[in-house]
Every structure is written in C-alpha cells, then in structure tokens.
Amino acid sequence: MKDEFIRDGIRGNLVVKNFVPATNIGKFDLRVEPHKKKITVIVKVFYRFIDNTQDQLTWTMTQKSDFKRATRRAIIDKWSNNYKIRCIKPGWEEFVMNIDFVIAQVNNPAYCQYVIEVKKLARYKSSGGINHGVTPHVCGVNNFANEVDITKNQEYIFNYKEGLIRAGLRSLLPAGDGDYVTFSANQHILASSMKTYLDRFLAIVRMRRTSDVLGIKAYVIGLKGKNDGMFTHNLESNRATAIANYINTRITGDNFAIASDTSEQWAKDAVKFLKTRSRNHTISGQDGGALIVIRTPNNVERTVPHKYIVMTHEFGHMLGLPDEYLGIHSTSTLSKIQLDRVWPVTLASTSVTTGSDRLRLMQDGYTEMVTQANIPLPNLISTTTTAKKPEARYAQQKIDEQNDLHSTRKRQLKDKLGQDNWIYKKYKNSHPYLSGPPLLTAISNSIMHSGSDIQKAHFVTIWSALCNATSDHLQCTDWEIIPTT
C-alpha cells in the first residue's frame, strides 16, 4: 500500500487542480511527491499593470519585471520554511513533507487563477484586496505592495505581545491569578513544585517574548502573608530575589526578571489590585508570596520593527485564508476560540457580529478545517482592540464610584442651596469629573491581520488540499502540521 502511494506520486496522480478550500475563497494547485518528501503549492497568476494617467506615470518594461521578481521573492521568503506536514500513520512516519511554493506566471488570463492588477501611484499608500466574485479572481494592489508597510501602528502590536505574556502568566491558574506565587510560612526558598510552575510560565515567555519585544520585563514583588512571622526580616526581598534569580538563570541573554518592591506607584497599584481578587492568598489563604508584574519600563520605546507586506498578506487570501481583523461572525468560530483557550479573553473577541452571511460562512469553513486538523484558530479580533486588563476595569470602576458620589453631592447642594450659592460652586469646582486610565489599544501581529507572524492555522488550507490529493491512500487524521524547527 505504501509502495503504491509512492508510485502514484511518481506518476503524477497525487494532485489537485484549482483547489478551493472550505472558506470558499482562494484557489491553487497542489502536487504531492512522496518519493521526494515534498508538497508543491502552485498559484498561477497573470500580471496586469495599470498606468496612472492623472499623474502621468507609466510602467516601463524594467519596472514590470522588477515588480514580478519582487513579488515572487517576498512571497517565497515569507511563506517558505515555516511548517511541514508529516504523516503520523503507524509505519508511514517517514513521510515528513516539505512545502514548496511556486508563483507560476502565465501569459493569458484565461489560464490563471489570479490576475494581479497593479496600479502605479505617485505616493505611498497601503492598499490591497482580492475580488473573489469574478473569474479569474482579481488581486488589486499598487506599486508599493512588495515594500514593508510603514503605516501599521507598531505600538499596538507591542501592546498585543505584552498582553499575551501577561495573560499567559495569569491563566496558569483557573481564577486568573497565576501571577501570584505562594510560599510556605516564613520561607523564601523555592520548592520543586514552585520551580515546575515557573517553568510553565517560562515556556510561555520563550514563545511570546520575541527579539523585538525584549524590553518587556517581569517585576517580582515579594509580599508577606498572615502566616509569616513578624520578625522575619527581609522576607519580602528574599522571596522576590529567589524568583527573579531562578527566572534569569533560565532566560539567558538579558535581565528579564527584576526583583522589586512597592516603592513606586505602579507597584503600589499592582498590589492594591491583587488584594481585590476573589482568590487572594494574602487575604484569604494566609500565605505570603510574590507577585509577578509584566510591564515595560517607561524608558523603553513601545514599538516593534515594521514587517507587514501587503503582497504576502494577499497571498494568504490566494491560499484561502480570511482576514482576521473583522472580528468573529460565526458562533462555531467563537466556540472554537473559547475551547482552544490559546488567546486570552483580555485580547480576544467575546461576541459574534451578525449581518454578514459571507463572513459567517467563510469563518464556518475555516473553523471546520482547523477543527479537523486539530489546531487552534488565529485570534480573530477587530482592526484594533482595547486590551481588557482586569486592573484597568477595576480602576475604572473605582473612578465611576467617585464620580457618582460627587454627582450626588453636587445635586444635593444645588437642590438645597441653589446653583449660585458659593458652597455649591466651591464644591463643584474642587470636584471635577474624573477620567479613567488611558485605554491600551492592540492589534494582532498575525500575517492575516496587521503583522507578519505565520501560524499553524495558516497552513490548514494546504493541509486540506493534501487530504484531498491523498484520499485514496490516507485519512485526513493521518496528516499533521508541524513547525520546520
């Protein structure tokens, strides 16, 4: 049976033409060559260059050739060497398939899958889109499509990455207080169970704290509990130092963890918020411990390098991937994201937007594929989202309570004394309306949102085409998407 599988590949029988994934967008060919351990994804394109008569800009032959070369280079460089697909059927584990991408230019639009229509602009503009309602499909871009897009707000992507680390730490415990590590009474030595717990946190850090956000730090604040003795000197600092030292011995290259105290206002606020939680060891559990605060120092610029390139994003659509910046339009998609628990609720959509059957069906199809492939969905959030930090909600709640008290008192004084009375005027002027903390806006760093990150789910349409091409020999459950390294 395995030999027949190999022979079918040699004969060219393991192919699928004009494959359209369950998202009902995208179109590509796929060829499987088991004897070479290779999958080839082919997208046939026809280029149409449009001159700018208004600004009197015309395409030269050299410029057209340069754009085509740049398109191929941008796509191949970005999409290659990210993931492989391996066979997990017993006895077939030798088939770990590399994935090659081919941008095949044709000279007649009748034979292409996508017309790449390139307008020539005088000034930079980030724009692109695909019309899947016509045949062949039309990918509309401009002459800047292969350049790094400098219009994306890189501070928002920094906020997003910082939020993923913070939420990952907190989510280590069901109540969301995984950032508080408890010690036995009067102790500051790390027990083996505490080291194991911190190792789980460090696995998140290694995955999320990429080289462009090394400014994000873990501040460790030691705290006493009610079970700790009164005369245990330096217990708080010893606890903070023990955790910080353990973290830094395992995150090499920079001082990620910093032993801290409550001398600064941000630390006072963090401890104050800790004491409001329903499950809090310093209040109810009697145990002291250490609070780990994920934050970025004020002297660190909250930005990451620009990496988004329009053409690499549009190629994702050619593979059948939907945009991820339109929120959630499918109940099955919302259920899947909540079940995956990969993306924290502080940075994820928590409701379904209705009104677009096209987007709902697209996301239904996407969800169906990733569910079959047993991988998580990307984070489908709006163009920008407000990071719903629990401490920000708490601070806003307290401010709202203060404003309500002030408004009630003002109304009482006005009704009793009149609006011209000096007592009412003095109280009104000395108690202005209080504003909440500034909102922290974030955008996803996914290639199908606003960044360049390619996830397993972005290869699920290729996985689906592979299942189709090899259905005479293998089940879909026999194939698994894995990282190249």
N, C-alpha and C positions, 0 to 999 in steps of 0.2 A: 504493500500500500504506500509506504514511504517512497519507494523507488518510482512508483507511478506518479507520485506528486512531483518528484524531481524531473521526470521525463516530460510531464505536462508543462513545466516551466521552460525546459529547453525547447519544446515545440512551439512555444508562444501561446499556449492555451490559457494560462493564468493571467488573464487581462480583463479589464472592464473599461468600456468606452463611454465617454460623456456621462460620467457618474454624477448624479445629483443626490446629495445627502438628504437625510430626513428633515433638515431645516428648510428644504425646498429652495435653497439658494446655492450658488456655487456650481461649477461644472469642470471636471478634469478627467484625464485618463490615468489608469494605474496598471503597471506591469509588475508581475512577481517572478523572480528568478531564484528559486530555492538553491540551485547549484552555486550561485554567486552570493547567496545570503543577502539579497538586495531587492528592495522595492523602489520602483521609479515612478514618481508622480509627474505627469506631463500636463502643462496648461498651454493650449495653442492660442496664440494671440496675433492680432493684426493691428499695426500702428496706424493711426490717423492723426496727422499733425495739422493744427488749425492756426493760421496766421492771425495776427492782431492788426486789423486794418485801421482801427481807431488810433493806435499808437504807431502805426506804420512799422510793425515788427513782423518779419518773415523768418521762417525756418530755412536755414541753409542745409545742404546735404550733410555737412560735417556735424552740425548741431543735432540733426536727427540721429545720426549714427552714434554720437556721444550719449544721447539720451537713452537709446536702446541698450547700449553697453552698461550704462549706469543703472538702469532698471534691473537688468539681469544680475549685476554684481550685488546690488542692495538686497534683492530677494534671496539669492543663494547664500550670501554671507549671513543673513539674519536667520533664515529658516533651517539651514543645514546644521547637522551635528548637535541637535538638541535632544532628540529622543530616537529610540529604536523600538521595534515591535518584535517580541520574542514569542516563540511557541512554547507553551507550558504543558502540552500533552505529553504524558509519560512516554519516553523513548524518542520523542521528537525535539528535545531541548536543544539540539544542535542548530536549529533554525532561529538564529538571532539576526533579524533583518535590519540592515542599514537602509536609510531612506535618502534617495537622491531626488533632487528637484530639477526639472527641465522646463525652461521657458522657450517653447518652440514657436518661432516666428513663421507665419505663413504669408503668402503674397496675395491671397484672395480672401476677403472677409467671409465668403460663403463657407470656408473650411475652418474657420476659427471658432473658439469658444468664447473669446472676449475680444472686443475691439477696445484698444487703449487709445482713447481720444485725448490728445494733449494740446491744450491751449497755451499760447505764448503770452505771458504777462510782462509788463514793464516793471512792476514792483512785486515784492514777495507777498504771497498770500497762501495760507494753509487751507487747502481745499481738496476734496476728493469725494467720490461716490460712485456707486455702481447701480445701473438700471437693469434689474433682472426681469423687467416686464417686456423686454424686446429680445429678439433673436437675430443675430448673436447678441449676447449681453454687452453692454457698453460701460466701460470703466472710464469715468471722466476725471482727469487730473490736469495739472498745469506744469510748466517747465521747471518748477521748484520741487516736484514730487519726490525726487530722489535725495533731497537735501534734508539735513536734520531740522525738524520743526522747532523754531525758537519761540513760538507763541504759547506753547503749553506752560502752565504755571507750575514751575518745578518746586515751589514751596508747598503746594498742595500734595504733590507726590511724596515729599519728605514727611509731611504730616501723616500721610497714609501709612508709610513704612514704620514710622514711630508708633502709630496706633496699633499696628499688627503685633509689634513686640510687646507693648503694654498689655493688650488684650490677651495675647497668648499666655503671658505670665499669670494674669488673674484667672483665666479659665482653667488653670490646672486644678482648681477646686470647684466643686459644683456651685457653691454660693458666690463665686466670682471674687473671692478674697485670697486667691493664690499668691498674691504679692506679700502676704504676711506669713513669716516662718516662725514657728514657736520653738522655744527652748524649755527644757526641764527647769524646775526652780533652782535659781542661783547658779545656773550653768551657762557657759559660753562656748564649750567645746562641741563641734559638730558631730552628731551621732551619724551612724552609717545610713539610717533612713533619711536624714536631712540631706546628706550628700547625694543620695539617689534622687531625691526630689529636685535638688538644684540642677542635677544633670539633665532632668527633663526640661527644665527651663533653658538650659544652655543649648539643648538641641534646637529649640525654637530660635534662639539668638543666632546660632550659626546659619540657620536657613534664612532668616529675615534681615539680619544686620549685615547688609552687603557693603562693599568697599566705599560706596558713595554716601553712606549714612553712618560712618564711624564716629561722628560727633555725638550720636545718641549714647547716653550713659545710664548705668544702673546705680543710683544713690541708695546706700544702705543705712537706715536709721535704726539704731538699737533702742529698745524700749524695755522698761521693767514692767512686770505684772504683779498682781496682788499676792502671788505665792512667793515672790522673791523677797529675800531678807532686806531689812532696812539698811544694813551696814555692808552690803556688797558693793564695794567701791569700784568704779569704772566698769560696771557690768554692762551698761548700755554700749559704751565704746568698744568693749571687748567683743560683744556679740556682733556689732557692725563690722569690726575688723576681721573676725573669723570668716564671715560670709564673703566679704569683699576679697579676702586673700584666696579663698577657695575658688571663687569665680575667675579671678585673674590668672590663677595657675592653669586654667583650662581654656581660657580665651586669650591666646597669646598674641603679641604684637602691639597691644595698646592697653592703656589703663581703663578697661571698660567699667569695672565696678569701683565705686568710690565710697569709703566709709565716711558717713556724715553724721550730723546731729540736728537738733531743732533750732539752731541759732538763726537761720534765715527764714523769711516769711513763707516761702514756698513749702519748706519742711513743716512749719507750724500748721499750714493749711492741710497738708497731706495727712498729718497725724490727727488733726481735728476731724477730717472726713473719715478716717479709719474708725474713729470712735462712734460714728453714726451708723455703722453697718449692723445688720441684724445678727450676724455671726462674727463676733469680735472677741478674740481671746483676751485682750487687755481689759475687757469689761466683764464678760460673762464666763469665760473659760479660765480666768485667773492666771493664765500663763503669760509670761513675758516673751519677747521675741525680737524680730527685726522686720521692719517694713522696707520693701524694695520699691523704689520710685523710679520709673522710667521717664527720663526727661533729657532735654538738650540744654546745655549751658547757654546763657544769654550771649556769650561772645562767639558762639558757633553759628555760622550762616545756615539758615534752614532752607537749603536748596540742594538739588542733585543735578548732575550734568544732563543736558538735553539729549535725548536718544530717540524720540519718536520720529519715524519717517513715514510719510503718507503712503508711499508705494508698498512698503512692507505690510502696512495695515490693510490696504486694498487687496493684497494677495491673500490675506486671511479670508476675505469675503469670497474670493475665487475658489477657495477650498471649502466654502460652505459655512463659514463661521459668522455668527451675527455680531452686530455691535453690542458692546457691554455697557454703554453709557446711557441707555434708555430706560433703565430701571427694570422691574420684573412685571411681566404681563401675563404670566401663566401660573395658575395655582400649583401645578405639578412642579414647576421650577422653584417656586417658593418652598414647597415641602422638601424638595431635594436639598436645597441650600441649608435649610434648618436641620435636616437629618445629617448632612455631611459635617456640620459644625466646624468647618475649616475657617470660615470668615466670621469674625466676631460681630455680635449684634450692634456694637458701637460703630461699625463701619459698613454695615450691610443694610440693604433694603428689607423692610419688615412687613411690607404690604404689597398687594397686587394692584397695578394700574390697569384699569379696564378701558375699553373703547377701540382697541386696535386688534382685530382678528388676525391680521397678517403677522404682527409681532407675537401674538399668543401662539399661533400655530408654529411659528419659527422656533420659539423657545420650547414648546412641547416636543418638537422633533429633536432639538439639541439635548433636552433632558432625557429623552428616551435613549439616545445614543450613549451618553456618559453613564447612565444607569446600567446599560448592558455591558459597557466596558469596565464598570466598577471603579470609576474615578470621579472626583468631585467636580462640580461646576466651577467656573470662574466667578468672581464677585460681580454680579450684575447690579451696578449702582448707577445713579443718575450722573449727569455730566459733572456735577460737583455735589458732594455730600457733606453734611455737617457731622463731624465726629461727635457722637453722643456719649461723651465721657460722663460716667456717673457723678464724679465730683463737680462737674460743671452744672449738672442738673440740680445737685444739692445746693450749690452756691446760688443758682437762680431761684430756687425755692425759698431760701432764706431772704434774698433780696425782695422777692414778691411779698413775703410776710411783712417785711419792714415797710414797704410801700403801702400795703393795706392798712397797717397801723397808723401811718402818717396821714393817709387819706381820711380815715375815720376820725382822727383827732381834728384835722382841719375842718371837716364837715361839722363836727360838734361845736367848735369855736365860732365858725361862721354863722351857724344857726342861732347860737346863744348871744354872740356879741355883735354880729354884723360884719360885712366884708371890709368896712372902713376902720374897724377897731384896730388899734396899734398892737394889741396882744395877738390877734389873729394874723396880722401882717407879719409880725416878727416870727411867729411860729412857721408860717408859710415860707418865708424867705430862708429860714435856717434849716428847713427840711425839704430840700428839693427832691424831685423824682430820682430814684437810684436806678442806674443801668446795670445789667448783668455782665458777667465776664465776656470777653470777646469770643466769638464763635471760631472754632477751629475747622477750617474747610479742607477737604481732602479729595483727591481723585486717584483712581486706580492706576497702577503702573503697568497694567496688562497691555499687550500689543493691540488688543481689540478694544481698548479704552483710550488711554492717553499716554501710554509709555511704550516699553519695548520688551517686557517680560513675556516669555512664551511658556505656557503651562501644558500639562498633560492633556487637558481638555481640548487644546488647540490642535491636537493630532488625532482627535476622535473621528473626524470625517475620513481621514486616511485609513484609520483602523476599520471603519465601516466598509470602505471600498475594498480593503483587503479581505474582510469576511466574505464579501460578495464574490470576489475573484477566486477564492479558495474553498467555496462552499461544498464542492464535490469531494473534498478530502478532509476538511476540518470544520469544527464548530466555532462560532464566534468566541465562546468561552475558552477556546484553546489559544487565543492570542491576547497578549498583554503589552501595554505601552510602558516602556521603562526609560529612564534617563540614559544618555550615552555614557555618562561617567558616574 
